[in-house]
Amino acid sequence: MEPLLKSSDWPLIIDLYFFLGGIAGGAFVIATVASLVDIRRYRDVVRIGYYLALLAVIPGPILLIADLGLPARFLHMLMASKPSTDIGAGALTLGPFHLKPGSPMNAGAWALLVFSACAFLAALDVFLEDRGRPRLAGGLRSAVGFVGSVFGLFLAAYPGVLLGATARPLFVDAHWLGALFLAVGGSTGAAAIALVLTLMGGERHDALGRLMGFAGFALIVQLIALVLFTITAYAGGSGGVTRALGQLLAGSYSPTFWLGAIVVGVVAPLVLIRKGSPGMAALVSILILVGGFVVKYVVIAAGQMVLS
């Protein structure tokens, strides 16, 4: 991996970008798995999942450009107007385009681009099916599902890797951040699909039950990853980590963390998730979505408070 990135204060729109990227990746993977398990039985899950993946990923480049200030700066993460041996060192270079696997910024930009293409094609295929028109070729559909799922998992997890490449003490040794963000992507992706299902009405108890079961599992993984993140970060032993964790667990961000990320985002959904009614599924989905955003926001915010 490249040397530590310069510490920066990421605004709220970057938290929103991470949140929507997690939903997009989670929804796409769930839709693909549902299509493989039983595409007729879970047709609505497949349709909603692919549509949600596209809708959630569309704002990604817009939010990044808004943060960077100029569209050209986003393009510079994918290509260089004057390629050189320095720019291409350790990279796969094709003309002005370069892929640097060791660079979280470059790899993330390419993952966003590839995933967006897959999300578009998957949503287009569903749209064509809904309209009774010829769909994409079977081999292309399978390739889109597989490639999109791989990059969807990456898109959901990579913000944790990106944070680990910054110079903020809380993130330097936070090896479980990627797993935490991936679990949040899974839980919020399932919750988003379940929420749309409940709003559509009709008899979809089996699909809702499966989605709620997966969301509950993802929440447990999310909680475990959060605990391991805290333990491993504290084990780093630096004063900066201790101060940042203090802000998160007992300082200015602790009410948001404990109430929003833990009680609202994990405990309440796990308690209510077995109630079974569509109305309760909608409530649980909203709680999971709120908690998923809050946990990303508060971890990033607490980590940015301490420079060293």
C-alpha contacts under 8 A as a table, 3 or more apart, distances in Angstrom:
res1	aa1	res2	aa2	distance
1	M	101	P	7.83
1	M	102	G	4.16
1	M	103	S	6.18
2	E	102	G	5.69
2	E	103	S	5.76
2	E	165	A	7.99
3	P	165	A	7.47
4	L	165	A	5.04
4	L	166	T	5.14
4	L	167	A	5.71
5	L	165	A	5.83
5	L	166	T	4.62
5	L	167	A	6.29
6	K	166	T	6.24
6	K	167	A	6.36
7	S	166	T	5.73
7	S	167	A	5.42
7	S	168	R	6.40
7	S	307	L	7.80
8	S	304	Q	7.89
9	D	304	Q	6.48
10	W	13	I	7.92
10	W	14	I	6.12
10	W	15	D	7.76
11	P	14	I	5.73
11	P	15	D	7.12
11	P	67	D	7.63
12	L	15	D	5.08
12	L	16	L	6.33
12	L	297	Y	7.75
13	I	16	L	4.88
13	I	17	Y	6.09
13	I	63	L	6.20
13	I	67	D	7.34
14	I	17	Y	4.81
14	I	18	F	6.18
14	I	63	L	6.96
14	I	64	L	7.17
14	I	67	D	7.43
15	D	18	F	5.15
15	D	19	F	6.15
15	D	293	F	7.69
15	D	296	K	6.73
15	D	297	Y	5.71
15	D	300	I	7.90
16	L	19	F	4.95
16	L	20	L	6.07
16	L	293	F	7.53
17	Y	20	L	5.28
17	Y	21	G	5.95
17	Y	59	P	7.45
17	Y	60	G	5.63
17	Y	63	L	6.40
17	Y	64	L	7.58
18	F	21	G	5.12
18	F	22	G	6.21
18	F	156	A	7.61
18	F	159	P	6.59
18	F	296	K	7.80
19	F	22	G	5.25
19	F	23	I	6.48
19	F	185	G	7.67
19	F	292	G	7.34
19	F	293	F	5.80
19	F	296	K	7.29
20	L	23	I	5.07
20	L	24	A	6.08
20	L	56	A	5.30
20	L	57	V	6.55
20	L	60	G	7.56
21	G	24	A	5.04
21	G	25	G	6.12
21	G	56	A	6.66
21	G	57	V	5.91
21	G	60	G	7.10
21	G	155	L	6.18
21	G	156	A	5.92
21	G	185	G	7.75
22	G	25	G	5.24
22	G	26	G	5.98
22	G	155	L	6.66
22	G	156	A	4.16
22	G	157	A	7.56
22	G	181	F	7.31
22	G	182	L	7.10
22	G	184	V	6.91
22	G	185	G	3.96
22	G	186	G	7.37
22	G	188	T	7.35
22	G	189	G	7.11
23	I	26	G	5.15
23	I	27	A	5.84
23	I	53	A	7.02
23	I	56	A	6.73
23	I	156	A	7.56
23	I	185	G	5.21
23	I	186	G	7.27
23	I	188	T	5.53
23	I	189	G	4.35
23	I	192	A	7.38
24	A	27	A	5.30
24	A	28	F	6.10
24	A	52	L	6.54
24	A	53	A	3.97
24	A	54	L	6.90
24	A	55	L	7.79
24	A	56	A	5.23
24	A	57	V	5.78
24	A	152	G	7.10
24	A	156	A	7.86
24	A	185	G	7.79
24	A	189	G	6.69
25	G	28	F	5.26
25	G	29	V	6.26
25	G	53	A	6.60
25	G	149	S	7.18
25	G	151	F	7.55
25	G	152	G	3.81
25	G	153	L	5.76
25	G	154	F	7.86
25	G	155	L	6.13
25	G	156	A	5.56
25	G	185	G	6.65
25	G	186	G	7.85
25	G	189	G	7.30
26	G	29	V	5.33
26	G	30	I	6.16
26	G	53	A	7.95
26	G	152	G	6.75
26	G	153	L	7.08
26	G	156	A	7.06
26	G	185	G	5.01
26	G	186	G	4.59
26	G	187	S	7.52
26	G	188	T	7.16
26	G	189	G	4.40
26	G	190	A	6.95
27	A	30	I	5.17
27	A	31	A	6.08
27	A	49	G	4.80
27	A	50	Y	6.81
27	A	52	L	6.65
27	A	53	A	5.67
27	A	186	G	7.44
27	A	189	G	4.35
27	A	190	A	6.28
27	A	192	A	7.62
27	A	193	I	6.94
28	F	31	A	5.16
28	F	32	T	6.18
28	F	49	G	5.63
28	F	50	Y	5.53
28	F	52	L	7.86
28	F	53	A	5.47
28	F	119	A	7.36
28	F	148	G	7.23
28	F	149	S	6.37
28	F	152	G	6.69
28	F	189	G	8.00
29	V	32	T	5.10
29	V	33	V	6.17
29	V	145	G	7.99
29	V	148	G	7.68
29	V	149	S	4.93
29	V	152	G	6.67
29	V	153	L	7.45
30	I	33	V	5.17
30	I	34	A	6.05
30	I	45	V	7.99
30	I	46	V	7.71
30	I	49	G	6.85
30	I	189	G	7.63
30	I	190	A	7.16
31	A	34	A	5.05
31	A	35	S	6.20
31	A	45	V	6.00
31	A	46	V	4.25
31	A	47	R	7.35
31	A	48	I	7.75
31	A	49	G	4.91
31	A	50	Y	6.24
32	T	35	S	5.14
32	T	36	L	6.44
32	T	46	V	6.81
32	T	145	G	5.76
32	T	146	F	7.80
32	T	149	S	7.21
33	V	36	L	5.11
33	V	37	V	6.17
34	A	37	V	5.12
34	A	38	D	6.12
34	A	39	I	6.22
34	A	42	Y	6.02
34	A	43	R	7.86
34	A	45	V	6.87
34	A	46	V	6.19
35	S	38	D	5.59
35	S	39	I	4.13
35	S	40	R	7.88
35	S	42	Y	7.00
35	S	43	R	7.27
35	S	46	V	6.13
36	L	39	I	6.36
38	D	41	R	5.38
38	D	42	Y	6.05
38	D	43	R	7.96
39	I	42	Y	5.29
39	I	43	R	5.23
39	I	46	V	7.30
40	R	43	R	5.06
42	Y	45	V	5.26
42	Y	46	V	6.40
42	Y	207	A	6.44
43	R	46	V	5.12
43	R	47	R	6.19
44	D	47	R	5.06
44	D	48	I	5.95
44	D	197	L	7.70
45	V	48	I	5.31
45	V	49	G	5.72
45	V	193	I	6.78
45	V	197	L	7.84
45	V	207	A	7.16
46	V	49	G	5.15
46	V	50	Y	6.17
47	R	50	Y	5.53
47	R	51	Y	6.21
47	R	123	A	7.56
47	R	126	V	6.02
48	I	51	Y	5.15
48	I	52	L	5.89
48	I	193	I	6.14
48	I	196	V	7.40
48	I	197	L	7.92
49	G	52	L	5.18
49	G	53	A	6.07
49	G	193	I	6.00
50	Y	53	A	5.04
50	Y	54	L	6.41
50	Y	119	A	6.49
50	Y	122	A	6.04
50	Y	123	A	5.22
50	Y	126	V	7.68
51	Y	54	L	5.33
51	Y	55	L	6.23
51	Y	119	A	7.88
51	Y	123	A	5.31
52	L	55	L	5.02
52	L	56	A	5.84
52	L	192	A	7.84
52	L	193	I	7.51
53	A	56	A	5.28
53	A	57	V	6.13
53	A	119	A	6.05
54	L	57	V	5.31
54	L	58	I	6.14
54	L	116	S	6.90
54	L	119	A	5.05
54	L	120	F	5.92
54	L	123	A	6.80
55	L	58	I	5.52
55	L	59	P	7.69
56	A	59	P	6.57
56	A	60	G	7.71
57	V	60	G	5.31
57	V	112	L	7.94
57	V	116	S	6.42
58	I	61	P	6.94
58	I	62	I	7.58
58	I	116	S	7.37
59	P	62	I	5.10
59	P	63	L	5.96
60	G	63	L	5.30
60	G	64	L	6.23
60	G	112	L	7.76
61	P	64	L	5.03
61	P	65	I	6.00
61	P	74	F	7.88
62	I	65	I	5.19
62	I	66	A	6.09
63	L	66	A	4.98
63	L	67	D	6.26
64	L	67	D	5.11
64	L	68	L	6.09
64	L	74	F	7.20
65	I	68	L	4.95
65	I	69	G	5.76
65	I	70	L	5.92
65	I	71	P	5.39
65	I	73	R	7.44
65	I	74	F	6.14
66	A	69	G	5.25
66	A	70	L	7.29
68	L	71	P	7.60
68	L	73	R	6.36
68	L	74	F	7.15
69	G	73	R	7.60
70	L	73	R	5.57
70	L	74	F	7.33
71	P	74	F	5.37
71	P	75	L	6.61
72	A	75	L	5.00
72	A	76	H	6.17
73	R	76	H	4.97
73	R	77	M	6.82
74	F	77	M	5.45
74	F	78	L	7.29
74	F	109	A	7.96
75	L	78	L	5.28
75	L	79	M	6.10
76	H	79	M	5.05
76	H	80	A	5.75
76	H	81	S	7.97
77	M	80	A	7.92
77	M	105	M	6.86
77	M	106	N	5.22
77	M	109	A	6.49
78	L	97	F	5.91
78	L	98	H	6.14
78	L	99	L	7.14
78	L	106	N	6.28
78	L	109	A	6.68
78	L	110	W	6.68
79	M	96	P	5.20
79	M	97	F	4.13
79	M	98	H	5.57
80	A	83	P	5.43
80	A	87	I	7.71
80	A	96	P	5.27
80	A	97	F	6.49
80	A	98	H	7.49
81	S	96	P	6.05
82	K	96	P	7.14
83	P	87	I	6.24
83	P	88	G	6.97
83	P	95	G	7.69
83	P	96	P	5.96
84	S	87	I	5.26
84	S	88	G	6.10
85	T	88	G	4.99
85	T	89	A	5.69
86	D	89	A	5.22
87	I	91	A	7.87
88	G	91	A	4.95
88	G	92	L	7.02
88	G	93	T	6.25
88	G	98	H	6.71
88	G	100	K	7.82
90	G	100	K	6.52
90	G	102	G	7.95
91	A	98	H	6.21
91	A	99	L	5.37
91	A	100	K	4.44
91	A	101	P	7.04
92	L	98	H	5.58
92	L	99	L	5.09
92	L	100	K	6.54
93	T	96	P	7.20
93	T	97	F	5.78
93	T	98	H	4.34
93	T	99	L	6.44
94	L	97	F	5.24
94	L	98	H	6.28
95	G	98	H	7.86
99	L	106	N	6.55
99	L	107	A	6.66
99	L	110	W	7.49
100	K	103	S	5.45
100	K	106	N	6.11
100	K	107	A	6.32
101	P	104	P	7.30
101	P	106	N	7.47
101	P	107	A	5.67
102	G	107	A	7.59
103	S	106	N	5.36
103	S	107	A	5.95
104	P	107	A	5.15
104	P	108	G	5.71
104	P	158	Y	7.57
104	P	161	V	6.99
104	P	162	L	5.39
104	P	165	A	7.49
105	M	108	G	5.19
105	M	109	A	6.22
105	M	162	L	7.11
106	N	109	A	5.22
106	N	110	W	6.37
107	A	110	W	5.24
107	A	111	A	6.06
108	G	111	A	5.00
108	G	112	L	6.10
108	G	155	L	7.13
108	G	158	Y	6.90
109	A	112	L	5.15
109	A	113	L	6.30
110	W	113	L	5.00
110	W	114	V	6.16
111	A	114	V	5.24
111	A	115	F	5.87
111	A	151	F	5.90
111	A	154	F	7.27
111	A	155	L	6.50
112	L	115	F	5.24
112	L	116	S	5.92
112	L	151	F	7.87
112	L	155	L	6.76
113	L	116	S	5.21
113	L	117	A	6.44
114	V	117	A	5.23
114	V	118	C	6.39
114	V	148	G	7.60
114	V	151	F	7.25
115	F	118	C	5.04
115	F	119	A	6.02
115	F	147	V	7.87
115	F	148	G	5.41
115	F	151	F	5.63
115	F	152	G	6.32
115	F	155	L	7.95
116	S	119	A	5.05
116	S	120	F	6.12
117	A	120	F	5.16
117	A	121	L	6.29
118	C	121	L	5.14
118	C	122	A	6.06
118	C	144	V	5.47
118	C	145	G	7.45
118	C	147	V	7.31
118	C	148	G	5.20
119	A	122	A	5.16
119	A	123	A	6.05
119	A	148	G	6.84
120	F	123	A	5.22
120	F	124	L	5.96
121	L	124	L	4.93
121	L	125	D	6.14
121	L	144	V	7.16
122	A	125	D	5.14
122	A	126	V	6.42
122	A	141	R	7.22
122	A	144	V	6.77
122	A	145	G	7.29
123	A	126	V	5.11
123	A	127	F	6.08
124	L	127	F	4.94
124	L	128	L	6.11
125	D	128	L	5.16
125	D	129	E	6.25
125	D	135	R	5.49
125	D	136	L	5.87
125	D	141	R	7.82
126	V	129	E	5.05
126	V	130	D	6.16
126	V	135	R	7.88
127	F	130	D	5.08
127	F	131	R	6.28
128	L	131	R	5.13
128	L	132	G	6.17
128	L	133	R	5.05
128	L	134	P	6.46
128	L	135	R	5.67
129	E	132	G	5.03
129	E	133	R	5.88
129	E	134	P	7.09
129	E	135	R	6.09
130	D	133	R	7.70
136	L	140	L	6.46
136	L	141	R	6.19
137	A	140	L	5.25
137	A	141	R	6.22
138	G	141	R	5.09
138	G	142	S	6.30
139	G	142	S	5.20
139	G	143	A	6.21
140	L	143	A	5.04
140	L	144	V	6.02
141	R	144	V	5.14
141	R	145	G	6.14
142	S	145	G	5.10
142	S	146	F	6.17
143	A	146	F	5.18
143	A	147	V	5.92
144	V	147	V	5.34
144	V	148	G	5.60
145	G	148	G	5.24
145	G	149	S	5.96
146	F	149	S	5.20
146	F	150	V	6.34
147	V	150	V	5.22
147	V	151	F	6.29
148	G	151	F	5.21
148	G	152	G	5.68
149	S	152	G	4.77
149	S	153	L	6.12
150	V	153	L	5.39
150	V	154	F	6.41
151	F	154	F	4.82
151	F	155	L	5.91
152	G	155	L	4.98
152	G	156	A	6.21
153	L	156	A	5.24
153	L	157	A	6.27
153	L	182	L	6.91
154	F	157	A	5.21
154	F	158	Y	5.58
155	L	158	Y	5.51
155	L	159	P	7.56
156	A	159	P	7.19
156	A	181	F	6.19
156	A	182	L	5.05
156	A	185	G	5.48
157	A	160	G	5.94
157	A	161	V	7.16
157	A	177	L	7.97
157	A	178	G	4.68
157	A	179	A	6.43
157	A	180	L	7.67
157	A	181	F	5.15
157	A	182	L	4.43
157	A	185	G	7.79
158	Y	161	V	4.92
158	Y	162	L	6.09
158	Y	178	G	6.15
158	Y	181	F	7.88
159	P	162	L	4.84
159	P	163	L	6.08
159	P	178	G	6.86
159	P	181	F	7.20
160	G	163	L	5.14
160	G	164	G	6.24
160	G	176	W	7.81
160	G	177	L	4.55
160	G	178	G	4.12
160	G	179	A	7.69
160	G	180	L	7.68
160	G	181	F	6.26
161	V	164	G	5.00
161	V	165	A	6.49
161	V	177	L	7.01
161	V	178	G	5.66
162	L	165	A	5.20
162	L	166	T	6.94
163	L	166	T	5.40
163	L	171	F	5.79
163	L	172	V	7.66
164	G	167	A	7.92
164	G	171	F	4.74
164	G	172	V	4.86
164	G	173	D	6.86
164	G	174	A	6.26
164	G	175	H	7.34
164	G	177	L	7.77
165	A	171	F	7.59
165	A	172	V	6.57
166	T	171	F	6.91
166	T	172	V	6.66
167	A	171	F	7.47
167	A	172	V	6.42
167	A	307	L	7.72
168	R	171	F	5.63
168	R	172	V	6.30
168	R	303	G	6.50
168	R	304	Q	6.62
168	R	306	V	6.88
168	R	307	L	5.66
168	R	308	S	6.56
169	P	172	V	5.43
169	P	173	D	7.59
169	P	238	S	7.59
169	P	240	G	5.50
169	P	241	V	5.21
169	P	244	A	7.79
169	P	303	G	7.32
169	P	306	V	7.16
169	P	307	L	6.93
169	P	308	S	5.90
170	L	173	D	6.98
170	L	174	A	6.66
170	L	233	A	6.33
170	L	240	G	7.09
170	L	241	V	4.79
170	L	244	A	6.19
170	L	245	L	7.33
170	L	303	G	5.33
170	L	306	V	7.98
171	F	174	A	4.84
171	F	233	A	7.55
171	F	303	G	6.85
173	D	232	T	7.08
173	D	233	A	5.70
173	D	236	G	6.47
174	A	177	L	5.77
174	A	229	F	5.81
174	A	230	T	7.94
174	A	232	T	6.49
174	A	233	A	5.30
175	H	178	G	7.07
175	H	229	F	6.82
175	H	232	T	7.37
176	W	179	A	5.26
176	W	180	L	6.18
176	W	225	A	6.04
176	W	226	L	7.52
176	W	228	L	6.48
176	W	229	F	4.90
176	W	232	T	7.91
177	L	180	L	4.95
177	L	181	F	6.13
177	L	225	A	7.46
177	L	226	L	7.75
177	L	229	F	6.26
178	G	181	F	5.24
178	G	182	L	6.08
179	A	182	L	5.02
179	A	183	A	6.13
179	A	222	Q	7.76
179	A	225	A	6.21
180	L	183	A	5.23
180	L	184	V	6.24
180	L	221	V	7.79
180	L	222	Q	5.41
180	L	223	L	7.97
180	L	225	A	5.03
180	L	226	L	6.08
180	L	229	F	7.90
181	F	184	V	4.99
181	F	185	G	6.14
181	F	222	Q	7.89
181	F	296	K	7.54
182	L	185	G	5.02
182	L	186	G	6.36
183	A	186	G	5.04
183	A	187	S	6.24
183	A	218	A	5.46
183	A	219	L	7.01
183	A	221	V	6.21
183	A	222	Q	5.03
184	V	187	S	5.17
184	V	188	T	5.94
184	V	218	A	7.19
184	V	219	L	7.35
184	V	222	Q	6.18
184	V	292	G	5.75
185	G	188	T	5.32
185	G	189	G	5.74
185	G	292	G	7.91
186	G	189	G	5.18
186	G	190	A	6.19
186	G	215	A	7.00
186	G	218	A	6.05
187	S	190	A	5.32
187	S	191	A	6.08
187	S	214	F	7.44
187	S	215	A	4.59
187	S	216	G	7.41
187	S	218	A	5.18
187	S	219	L	6.12
187	S	288	I	6.98
187	S	292	G	7.80
188	T	191	A	4.83
188	T	192	A	5.95
188	T	215	A	7.58
188	T	285	S	7.74
188	T	288	I	6.17
188	T	289	L	5.34
188	T	292	G	6.35
189	G	192	A	5.24
189	G	193	I	6.42
190	A	193	I	5.29
190	A	194	A	6.11
190	A	211	L	5.71
190	A	212	M	7.32
190	A	214	F	7.20
190	A	215	A	5.77
191	A	194	A	5.02
191	A	195	L	5.99
191	A	211	L	7.41
191	A	212	M	7.46
191	A	215	A	6.68
191	A	284	V	7.71
191	A	285	S	4.41
191	A	286	I	7.24
191	A	288	I	6.49
191	A	289	L	6.66
192	A	195	L	5.16
192	A	196	V	6.42
192	A	285	S	6.61
192	A	289	L	7.30
193	I	196	V	5.31
193	I	197	L	6.23
193	I	211	L	7.94
194	A	197	L	4.98
194	A	198	T	6.25
194	A	208	L	6.00
194	A	211	L	6.43
194	A	212	M	7.49
194	A	281	A	7.13
194	A	282	A	7.01
194	A	285	S	6.63
195	L	198	T	5.26
195	L	199	L	6.34
195	L	281	A	7.24
195	L	282	A	5.09
195	L	285	S	5.76
195	L	286	I	7.34
196	V	199	L	5.06
196	V	200	M	6.21
197	L	200	M	5.15
197	L	201	G	6.59
197	L	204	R	7.50
197	L	208	L	7.45
198	T	201	G	5.26
198	T	278	P	5.73
198	T	279	G	7.23
198	T	281	A	7.34
198	T	282	A	6.15
199	L	282	A	7.95
201	G	204	R	7.80
204	R	207	A	5.52
204	R	208	L	6.15
205	H	208	L	5.07
205	H	209	G	5.89
205	H	278	P	7.71
206	D	209	G	5.09
206	D	210	R	6.25
207	A	210	R	5.19
207	A	211	L	6.16
208	L	211	L	5.07
208	L	212	M	6.01
208	L	278	P	7.80
208	L	281	A	7.52
209	G	212	M	5.16
209	G	213	G	6.05
209	G	276	G	7.27
210	R	213	G	5.06
210	R	214	F	6.22
211	L	214	F	5.17
211	L	215	A	6.05
212	M	215	A	4.93
212	M	216	G	6.05
212	M	273	I	6.60
212	M	281	A	7.34
213	G	216	G	5.16
213	G	217	F	6.35
213	G	273	I	7.99
214	F	217	F	5.06
214	F	218	A	6.14
215	A	218	A	5.02
215	A	219	L	6.11
216	G	219	L	5.06
216	G	220	I	6.42
216	G	269	P	7.68
216	G	270	L	6.16
216	G	273	I	7.25
217	F	220	I	5.23
217	F	221	V	6.40
218	A	221	V	5.03
218	A	222	Q	5.94
219	L	222	Q	4.80
219	L	223	L	6.14
219	L	266	V	6.12
219	L	270	L	7.73
220	I	223	L	5.12
220	I	224	I	6.24
220	I	266	V	7.92
221	V	224	I	5.07
221	V	225	A	6.04
222	Q	225	A	5.13
222	Q	226	L	6.11
223	L	226	L	5.04
223	L	227	V	6.28
223	L	266	V	7.44
224	I	227	V	5.17
224	I	228	L	6.20
225	A	228	L	5.05
225	A	229	F	5.92
226	L	229	F	5.01
226	L	230	T	6.26
227	V	230	T	5.17
227	V	231	I	6.22
228	L	231	I	5.05
228	L	232	T	5.96
229	F	232	T	5.40
229	F	233	A	5.93
230	T	233	A	5.23
230	T	234	Y	6.09
230	T	245	L	7.60
231	I	234	Y	5.21
231	I	235	A	6.10
232	T	235	A	4.94
232	T	236	G	6.58
233	A	236	G	5.35
233	A	237	G	7.77
233	A	241	V	6.72
234	Y	237	G	5.77
234	Y	238	S	7.92
234	Y	241	V	6.39
234	Y	242	T	6.42
234	Y	245	L	7.56
236	G	241	V	7.29
237	G	241	V	6.96
237	G	242	T	7.24
238	S	241	V	5.41
238	S	242	T	6.51
239	G	242	T	5.08
239	G	243	R	6.20
239	G	308	S	7.89
240	G	243	R	5.19
240	G	244	A	6.15
240	G	306	V	6.15
240	G	307	L	7.24
240	G	308	S	5.13
241	V	244	A	5.09
241	V	245	L	6.03
241	V	306	V	7.92
242	T	245	L	5.21
242	T	246	G	6.01
243	R	246	G	4.93
243	R	247	Q	6.35
243	R	306	V	7.01
244	A	247	Q	5.13
244	A	248	L	6.40
244	A	302	A	5.81
244	A	303	G	5.67
244	A	305	M	6.85
244	A	306	V	5.82
245	L	248	L	4.92
245	L	249	L	5.90
245	L	250	A	7.91
245	L	302	A	7.38
245	L	303	G	7.88
246	G	249	L	5.30
246	G	250	A	5.26
246	G	251	G	5.58
247	Q	250	A	5.76
247	Q	251	G	3.89
247	Q	252	S	5.55
247	Q	253	Y	5.67
247	Q	254	S	6.57
247	Q	302	A	5.95
248	L	251	G	5.98
248	L	252	S	7.18
248	L	253	Y	5.06
248	L	254	S	5.04
248	L	257	F	6.66
248	L	298	V	7.27
248	L	299	V	7.03
248	L	302	A	5.57
249	L	253	Y	7.17
249	L	254	S	4.78
249	L	257	F	7.11
249	L	258	W	7.65
250	A	253	Y	7.39
250	A	254	S	5.00
251	G	254	S	5.31
252	S	255	P	7.31
253	Y	256	T	5.47
253	Y	257	F	6.13
253	Y	298	V	6.69
253	Y	302	A	6.71
254	S	257	F	4.88
254	S	258	W	5.91
255	P	258	W	5.40
255	P	259	L	5.69
255	P	260	G	7.56
256	T	259	L	5.45
256	T	260	G	5.10
256	T	261	A	6.89
256	T	294	V	7.48
256	T	298	V	7.06
257	F	260	G	5.51
257	F	261	A	4.98
257	F	262	I	6.51
257	F	294	V	7.37
257	F	295	V	6.74
257	F	298	V	6.28
258	W	261	A	5.86
258	W	262	I	5.01
258	W	263	V	6.22
259	L	262	I	5.83
259	L	263	V	4.94
259	L	264	V	6.05
260	G	263	V	6.04
260	G	264	V	5.03
260	G	265	G	6.08
260	G	290	V	7.52
260	G	291	G	5.67
260	G	294	V	6.05
260	G	295	V	7.47
261	A	264	V	6.13
261	A	265	G	4.88
261	A	266	V	6.86
261	A	291	G	4.70
261	A	292	G	6.98
261	A	294	V	5.45
261	A	295	V	4.80
262	I	265	G	5.32
262	I	266	V	5.12
262	I	267	V	6.15
262	I	291	G	7.28
263	V	266	V	5.75
263	V	267	V	4.82
263	V	268	A	5.80
264	V	267	V	6.42
264	V	268	A	5.50
264	V	269	P	7.22
264	V	287	L	5.84
264	V	288	I	7.43
264	V	290	V	7.54
264	V	291	G	5.89
265	G	268	A	6.80
265	G	269	P	6.67
265	G	287	L	5.54
265	G	288	I	4.91
265	G	289	L	7.37
265	G	290	V	6.41
265	G	291	G	3.50
265	G	292	G	6.37
265	G	294	V	7.98
266	V	269	P	5.57
266	V	270	L	6.17
266	V	288	I	6.92
266	V	291	G	7.01
267	V	270	L	5.27
267	V	271	V	6.25
268	A	271	V	5.14
268	A	272	L	6.11
268	A	284	V	7.80
268	A	287	L	7.66
269	P	272	L	5.11
269	P	273	I	5.45
269	P	284	V	5.12
269	P	285	S	7.84
269	P	287	L	6.52
269	P	288	I	6.63
270	L	273	I	5.31
270	L	274	R	7.74
271	V	274	R	7.12
272	L	275	K	5.74
272	L	280	M	7.24
272	L	284	V	6.72
273	I	276	G	6.96
273	I	280	M	7.46
273	I	281	A	6.83
273	I	284	V	6.34
275	K	280	M	6.57
275	K	281	A	7.94
276	G	280	M	6.69
276	G	281	A	6.77
277	S	280	M	5.24
277	S	281	A	6.22
278	P	281	A	4.90
278	P	282	A	6.21
279	G	282	A	5.15
279	G	283	L	6.42
280	M	283	L	5.02
280	M	284	V	6.08
281	A	284	V	5.08
281	A	285	S	6.03
282	A	285	S	5.07
282	A	286	I	6.28
283	L	286	I	5.19
283	L	287	L	6.28
284	V	287	L	5.10
284	V	288	I	6.17
285	S	288	I	5.13
285	S	289	L	6.20
286	I	289	L	5.12
286	I	290	V	6.16
287	L	290	V	5.16
287	L	291	G	6.01
288	I	291	G	5.08
288	I	292	G	5.89
289	L	292	G	5.05
289	L	293	F	6.39
290	V	293	F	5.42
290	V	294	V	6.22
291	G	294	V	5.00
291	G	295	V	6.05
292	G	295	V	5.51
292	G	296	K	6.63
293	F	296	K	5.47
293	F	297	Y	6.11
294	V	297	Y	4.99
294	V	298	V	5.88
295	V	298	V	5.38
295	V	299	V	6.09
296	K	299	V	5.47
296	K	300	I	6.19
297	Y	300	I	5.41
297	Y	301	A	5.99
298	V	301	A	4.98
298	V	302	A	5.94
299	V	302	A	5.35
299	V	303	G	6.11
300	I	303	G	5.15
300	I	304	Q	6.20
301	A	304	Q	5.23
301	A	305	M	6.56
302	A	305	M	5.40
302	A	306	V	7.54
303	G	306	V	6.15
304	Q	307	L	6.80
